[in-house]
Each structure stands twice: as C-alpha cells, then as structure tokens.
Amino acid sequence: MEKRINDELSFKLKTIFEDAMNTYGRQDFARLETLEADDLYKRQIDNYHDLKNRGLKEVICKFKVNALMDVNKQSDEMVKVKFRASLENYIVNAKTDEVVSGIREYIVENIYEVLFIKATATKTSICKSCGSEIDVSKGKCEYCGTPVTLKSSDWIVYNYKQIMGN
C-alpha cells in the first residue's frame, strides 16, 4: 500500500485539525461534533464540564499548524499525521477571568500526532437522546427518531495527542 498522500489531502487534514482545535477553543460544540469521532468528542465535552464544575475555563486560541512533519497512511480509511503547531493555551477562573494556569498571550509550540479516519468508517453511534446504538446511515435513531449529526467532512479527527511541547 502507498504510504504517501497527496498535497490536497495533506492540506485538508491540516485544515480539519486547525478547525477542530479552534472550534473547541470557541466552545462551539455543535460544530466540533461534526469534526471529531464520537469518542473524542465525548472526551472533549467531559473535559469542558469537569473544568466548568470546578469554576474553570480552558482557553485555546490562535491555533495554527506551522508544519506537517510526517504522514503515514495506515489504510484507505485511516491516516496518521504529525503536525507542529502554535497556540495560546491557558486556564482561567470562569468568573474573574484570572489566569490560574499558563500565561495569557503567550504562544507555545507543540507537536501533535493526529489520527484521522474517513467519516464513513463510523457506521454506528449512540443516540444522544435515548442511548440506543444507531446506524448513522439511516439519518435518525430508529427507536426515538432523534436526528443523527452528520460529519462535516469526509475525514474527521479520530484521536490526537501532544507528543512534545513547551
């Protein structure tokens, strides 16, 4: 199998990751759900609520991929990419906006390993209303009728981790 991908796909994956990170920073969770696999999205939401319950808010802004460092095509439906990216990332008190961790207006540079999958590779999901397993190709839950959120691209972020950073 060819391990390289073309420039158009590289650009698309870079754009999706930037969009996902900046969308999380804006706390636009409806949009974020269209960019990430369900498990990753749930972890992001859980993190947001954990911080919120402690009176905190994570600030992620100015996220920009500066370089594509490595690409490894795992299969026709999975690609692993290593990006070097810069961003502002800190935690504030949700009421006072006082920084409690990190430094406001300080750009850090990190390296991320990101696993993308084709959105069509996700054939089942869990209904957000009734908890039933559903077939996403049907467009709605067969049990309660709740519409399924469709992904915004043919590729989505399946998982990512920061592997090096400030």
C-alpha positions as CSV (number, residue, x, y, z in Angstrom):
1,M,0.0,0.0,0.0
2,E,1.2,3.5,-0.8
3,K,2.1,5.3,2.4
4,R,2.2,8.8,1.0
5,I,-0.7,11.1,0.5
6,N,-1.2,13.9,-1.9
7,D,-0.8,17.6,-1.2
8,E,-4.6,18.2,-1.4
9,L,-5.3,15.6,1.3
10,S,-2.5,16.9,3.4
11,F,-4.0,20.5,3.2
12,K,-7.4,19.1,4.0
13,L,-6.3,17.2,7.1
14,K,-4.3,20.3,8.3
15,T,-7.4,22.5,7.9
16,I,-9.7,20.0,9.7
17,F,-7.3,19.8,12.7
18,E,-7.0,23.6,12.9
19,D,-10.7,23.9,12.6
20,A,-11.3,21.3,15.4
21,M,-8.9,22.9,17.8
22,N,-10.1,26.5,17.2
23,T,-13.7,25.3,17.4
24,Y,-13.1,23.7,20.8
25,G,-11.5,27.0,21.9
26,R,-14.6,28.9,20.8
27,Q,-16.7,26.3,22.6
28,D,-18.8,25.7,19.5
29,F,-19.7,22.2,20.4
30,A,-22.3,21.7,17.7
31,R,-19.6,22.4,15.1
32,L,-17.0,20.3,17.0
33,E,-19.2,17.3,16.9
34,T,-19.0,17.4,13.1
35,L,-15.2,17.4,13.1
36,E,-14.4,14.6,15.5
37,A,-15.2,11.0,16.1
38,D,-17.8,10.4,18.8
39,D,-15.4,9.1,21.4
40,L,-13.0,12.0,21.1
41,Y,-15.9,14.5,21.1
42,K,-17.3,12.9,24.3
43,R,-13.9,13.2,26.0
44,Q,-13.7,16.9,25.0
45,I,-17.2,17.6,26.4
46,D,-16.3,15.7,29.6
47,N,-13.1,17.8,30.0
48,Y,-15.1,21.0,29.4
49,H,-17.7,20.0,32.1
50,D,-15.0,18.9,34.5
51,L,-13.4,22.3,34.3
52,K,-16.7,24.1,34.4
53,N,-17.7,22.3,37.5
54,R,-14.5,23.5,39.2
55,G,-15.2,27.1,38.1
56,L,-12.5,27.0,35.4
57,K,-12.4,27.5,31.7
58,E,-9.7,26.4,29.2
59,V,-8.7,29.0,26.7
60,I,-7.3,27.8,23.4
61,C,-6.9,30.4,20.7
62,K,-4.8,31.3,17.7
63,F,-4.2,27.6,16.9
64,K,-2.2,27.3,13.7
65,V,-0.5,24.4,12.1
66,N,3.0,25.6,11.2
67,A,4.4,22.4,9.6
68,L,3.4,19.0,8.5
69,M,6.2,16.8,9.8
70,D,5.2,13.3,8.9
71,V,2.4,11.5,7.2
72,N,1.7,7.8,7.5
73,K,-1.2,6.3,5.6
74,Q,-2.4,3.4,7.8
75,S,-5.1,2.3,5.4
76,D,-7.5,3.8,2.9
77,E,-9.7,4.9,5.8
78,M,-7.0,6.0,8.3
79,V,-4.1,8.4,8.2
80,K,-1.7,9.4,11.0
81,V,-0.1,12.8,10.7
82,K,2.4,14.7,12.8
83,F,2.0,18.4,12.9
84,R,4.0,21.3,14.5
85,A,1.5,23.9,15.7
86,S,1.4,27.1,17.7
87,L,-1.3,28.3,20.0
88,E,-2.3,30.2,23.2
89,N,-3.4,27.8,25.9
90,Y,-4.2,28.6,29.5
91,I,-6.8,28.1,32.1
92,V,-8.8,30.9,33.7
93,N,-11.2,31.3,36.6
94,A,-14.6,31.3,34.8
95,K,-16.0,34.2,37.0
96,T,-13.0,36.5,37.3
97,D,-11.1,35.6,34.0
98,E,-7.9,35.5,36.2
99,V,-5.3,33.1,34.7
100,V,-4.8,30.1,37.1
101,S,-2.5,28.0,34.8
102,G,-0.4,29.0,31.8
103,I,0.3,32.5,30.5
104,R,-2.2,34.7,28.7
105,E,-1.0,36.0,25.3
106,Y,2.0,33.6,25.3
107,I,2.3,31.5,22.1
108,V,3.5,27.9,22.7
109,E,4.6,25.5,20.0
110,N,3.7,21.8,20.3
111,I,4.0,18.7,18.2
112,Y,0.8,16.7,17.8
113,E,0.2,13.2,16.5
114,V,-3.2,13.1,14.9
115,L,-5.2,10.1,13.7
116,F,-7.8,10.8,11.1
117,I,-10.4,8.4,9.8
118,K,-12.9,8.6,7.0
119,A,-16.2,9.8,8.4
120,T,-17.9,6.9,6.5
121,A,-15.8,4.5,8.6
122,T,-18.0,5.3,11.5
123,K,-21.1,3.3,10.8
124,T,-22.7,3.2,14.2
125,S,-23.1,5.7,17.0
126,I,-25.0,6.1,20.3
127,C,-28.2,8.1,20.3
128,K,-27.8,11.2,22.4
129,S,-31.5,11.1,23.4
130,C,-32.2,7.5,24.3
131,G,-28.8,5.9,24.4
132,S,-29.5,3.2,21.8
133,E,-26.9,2.1,19.3
134,I,-27.9,3.5,15.9
135,D,-26.9,3.1,12.3
136,V,-25.7,6.6,11.2
137,S,-26.6,5.8,7.5
138,K,-30.3,5.9,8.5
139,G,-30.1,9.6,9.4
140,K,-32.1,9.3,12.7
141,C,-32.5,7.0,15.7
142,E,-34.7,4.1,14.8
143,Y,-36.0,4.0,18.4
144,C,-36.8,7.6,19.3
145,G,-36.5,9.4,16.0
146,T,-33.7,11.9,17.1
147,P,-31.7,13.1,14.0
148,V,-28.1,11.9,13.7
149,T,-25.4,14.6,13.5
150,L,-23.6,14.0,10.2
151,K,-19.9,14.8,10.0
152,S,-18.9,17.9,8.0
153,S,-16.1,16.4,6.0
154,D,-15.2,13.0,4.6
155,W,-12.3,12.9,7.1
156,I,-12.6,13.5,10.9
157,V,-10.2,13.6,13.8
158,Y,-10.3,10.2,15.5
159,N,-7.8,11.0,18.2
160,Y,-4.8,13.2,18.9
161,K,-2.1,13.6,21.4
162,Q,0.5,16.2,22.2
163,I,3.9,14.4,21.9
164,M,6.2,17.4,22.5
165,G,5.7,20.9,23.6
166,N,6.6,23.9,25.8
